[in-house]
């Protein structure tokens, strides 16, 4: 019974991801029929312009949205596990903003040397920034025992980093500003194949790593003491968790800038869809859910004000923030019921 | 000092936080299949000791041995197969059924992805049956009562198939029936499966009944360690808990509130266990009273001793002395009020004086209760 339910959830998510991937490729300022898209992907395609649009712009962008969305959701899931806090996420804890700051610094420095920074460099820079913010948050979490305080301190870190980033961007060369400005607001536009290959490699590796953690994550759901008694090496586990979630969110920030609410909202939605918190199911489902969510939001960000584009966070916030509010309300209710 | 064949023991153990000693010279030992109970006032450090024994708090000094091996150097997995715990931490896993909570106990036995074999599932079922929570299997763990949750956590610990189980105040959230049921499960496991049990308890009466060994912890030291017969001696528990206001039939862990002092206003004709409820009712109303005639082996006697201003009593199995009857009558006269908790005919062959006292009491204000 349950097994059938899980399977249908996965089927639903996979179908949604596939359909949205196709729609994202078809729809835009020029609409291209699905048949033609398949033709292009199959190596054919008579219309050279359409061919270019599909292969050089829309397809890599859609793939990036899918992969980065999955990474964000998974990163959020790990952070929620780590902090035992349902509204933790890379954006709200300031980890995305930390990555954004170091990436902006790297970009500005690279532009000064008249050179486009490579994917590896950006991921590296983002990872450093993510780890620094994460370090702050972890230290803070040791000092404050209320989870709301943790979130507040994360948001503060985020604001500080964003302010410094804006400052840095303001000093960049005029020609680069447009580019940097778009990126620093969050967008999947302008992602090419080389970047897709780099991010996919890193993210899939990290995600496999996460999947291998599903057993200790299960034990950790009972709290640290029980996990330790069950033989989980807590210190090691926490380090791995932090590093993996930082890699995942750093990748996203390196290529798409900060993207809000996906990390919080998607794991929550997926959990209620599945009706279980079993990590073995949650981890792949979160990844798929993140893909679906970001593909959908990217589609809207391109279509709503076409030909202008909305920043991706504008759209993800509209759908993600209500989820967070619902989660907070449920929590309060749950607690009131316990007493 | 240490007996041969100790399964679990400590040597020069010092526990505390961050290297600062809190309790020194802890020497505990138990054989396989024994039940060792920690008692002591709130804040005395029971939890600190327990957390140190299960390796969740770094030792300040000394060594803990489990089955002859230093606990500190065993691998996490090895230890997990020998030692399981039930803590006071309130866990709130989301969307986990009780069965899933119990299944986590199989963690040290499963492979990389934690898949359960048929044998694992059987052990989980057995553990749940043992503590009578099988009907909760599919319930959401967050939605059941505290008492049920505690039993599910015990089932979880049992599914780990430990040799030693450590429980921190496991009975705190349970009602009296479930307290007894919970402890009887532990006792059965210790006797039938040689499971060793270390637990902390607040209920002294239960501690006396269930324990093979008792550790008394008081502020900065292990005050006493021994069998219940050695620990629960008159006067000691009051000292351990520094009870001064009330008095206690404390060795049975049944403390009474302080007696109402003053000139007795009521004389209670009681005996054969019939008086205790009336004594306590008078105590609640703060009415000083005297009572008699009790034999010292009567169940009423210890309660009367704690709550009555004066008790007219006879040694066990001795005839009532003329002098005692006179003393009782003097109290009846001076109180002018008599409550009789005995039936008039219950004096029988051995206590004909009851009739005499009742006849005397009728001249004043006599009520039966």
HADDOCK unambig.tbl for C-alpha pairs under 7 A between the chains (distance, minus, plus):
assign (segid A and resid 214 and name CA) (segid B and resid 113 and name CA) 6.62 0.50 0.50
assign (segid A and resid 215 and name CA) (segid B and resid 112 and name CA) 6.89 0.50 0.50
assign (segid A and resid 215 and name CA) (segid B and resid 113 and name CA) 5.35 0.50 0.50
assign (segid A and resid 215 and name CA) (segid B and resid 114 and name CA) 5.45 0.50 0.50
assign (segid A and resid 219 and name CA) (segid B and resid 104 and name CA) 6.29 0.50 0.50
assign (segid A and resid 221 and name CA) (segid B and resid 93 and name CA) 5.86 0.50 0.50
assign (segid A and resid 222 and name CA) (segid B and resid 91 and name CA) 5.87 0.50 0.50
assign (segid A and resid 222 and name CA) (segid B and resid 93 and name CA) 6.01 0.50 0.50
assign (segid A and resid 223 and name CA) (segid B and resid 91 and name CA) 6.46 0.50 0.50
assign (segid A and resid 229 and name CA) (segid B and resid 80 and name CA) 5.76 0.50 0.50
assign (segid A and resid 229 and name CA) (segid B and resid 84 and name CA) 6.56 0.50 0.50
assign (segid A and resid 230 and name CA) (segid B and resid 80 and name CA) 5.01 0.50 0.50
assign (segid A and resid 230 and name CA) (segid B and resid 107 and name CA) 6.24 0.50 0.50
assign (segid A and resid 230 and name CA) (segid B and resid 108 and name CA) 6.12 0.50 0.50
assign (segid A and resid 231 and name CA) (segid B and resid 76 and name CA) 4.07 0.50 0.50
assign (segid A and resid 231 and name CA) (segid B and resid 77 and name CA) 4.71 0.50 0.50
assign (segid A and resid 231 and name CA) (segid B and resid 80 and name CA) 5.48 0.50 0.50
assign (segid A and resid 231 and name CA) (segid B and resid 108 and name CA) 6.60 0.50 0.50
assign (segid A and resid 232 and name CA) (segid B and resid 76 and name CA) 6.76 0.50 0.50
assign (segid A and resid 275 and name CA) (segid B and resid 95 and name CA) 6.63 0.50 0.50
assign (segid A and resid 276 and name CA) (segid B and resid 95 and name CA) 5.13 0.50 0.50
assign (segid A and resid 276 and name CA) (segid B and resid 96 and name CA) 6.47 0.50 0.50
assign (segid A and resid 277 and name CA) (segid B and resid 94 and name CA) 6.57 0.50 0.50
assign (segid A and resid 277 and name CA) (segid B and resid 95 and name CA) 5.73 0.50 0.50
assign (segid A and resid 277 and name CA) (segid B and resid 96 and name CA) 6.65 0.50 0.50
